[in-house]
Amino acid sequence: MSHGRFSTALAAATILVSSIFTSVAVALISDEKTYTPKSGDEIEVLSLVLSSEVLTNKWAKRDLVCFSVAEMDPSPNLVKALRQRNLNVCSSAEWPKKFNCGFEVRMQFMSNNMSQSARVHTKIQDLRDINAGVGHIAVRLRDGEYVLRKINGKWSISEYLPSK
C-alpha cells in the first residue's frame, strides 16, 4: 500500500472510531438526562401526584402539562404510561421547542422506600404568560411535598405539606 493510500485509510479509520465514540457518548448523556421509573409503584405515585395537581389547580383536561422527575426528562414509556391514565402530559423538554404546555410540574422523590411510603417534592409553574409572549418568567403556583402511603397494595396521598 502506498503512503498516500495508507494515510487516507488511517484518516478514515480515525473518523470512524471518533464517530463511534461520539455516538456512544451522546447515548450515555441522553440516558443520564432521562428518568425511567424503577417500578410500577413509581409510576403509580407519579400518576397520583400529577392527578392531584390537576384537580387542585383546576386545570382542564385539554391543558397540556409538562413534567420532569429528578431534574430529568421522563422516558417515552413513562409519558405513555401516564397518558394511559388519562393525564395530558409531555416531557418538560418539549416546552421550549413548541411553547405548548400551560403548566409545568417538577417532581423529585425525597424517599426511596417504595415498599410502604413515598415522599415527592413538587414545584408547579404557570407557563401561559411566557407562551403568549407577555411574560419572561414562569409564575410559581405551588411548592411542597406529597406524602403517600401504600396500604393493602394500594397507593394514596396521605398529606400535602406546602414549602415554607
Helices and strands as residue ranges (DSSP letters): H 3-32, E 34-35, H 40-56, E 65-69, E 73-74, H 76-83, E 89-91, G 92-94, H 95-98, E 103-109, E 117-126, H 128-132, E 139-151, E 154-162
